[in-house]
Amino acid sequence: MVTAGGFFLALFFSPMATIVPPQATAGALIVVGYLMCSIMRDIPFGDFEAGFPALATIVAMPLTYSITNGIGTGMLLYAFIKLVRGKTRELSPTLLIVALAFLVYFVEPWLVKILAV
């Protein structure tokens, strides 16, 4: 409820965000990137099931210019690796639902093109 209230208030203040030029946000984005990189040492890269999806997430974000695509790539790979290795009990229903939603998110543009022909 608190988050919903915050988003509701943000609706009224969002036009003010257009006042700030994109160049002014670069500093904040660099600091956020630094903070994200500083926790990379805690990722268990020795464990393929956790390390590879994390690496894919880290690589996909800058290559696709999208945080959403990076997170989606990592979640899909994590769920796929667990399913292939037969560790479905380690996957929560919520994670499976989100992974399916990301699968639809990634496949939908291709389906639109195929069905439009």
Secondary structure as UniProt FT lines:
FT   HELIX           2..17
FT   TURN            18..19
FT   HELIX           22..25
FT   HELIX           26..38
FT   HELIX           40..42
FT   TURN            45..46
FT   HELIX           48..64
FT   HELIX           67..84
FT   TURN            85..86
FT   HELIX           88..90
FT   HELIX           93..116
//
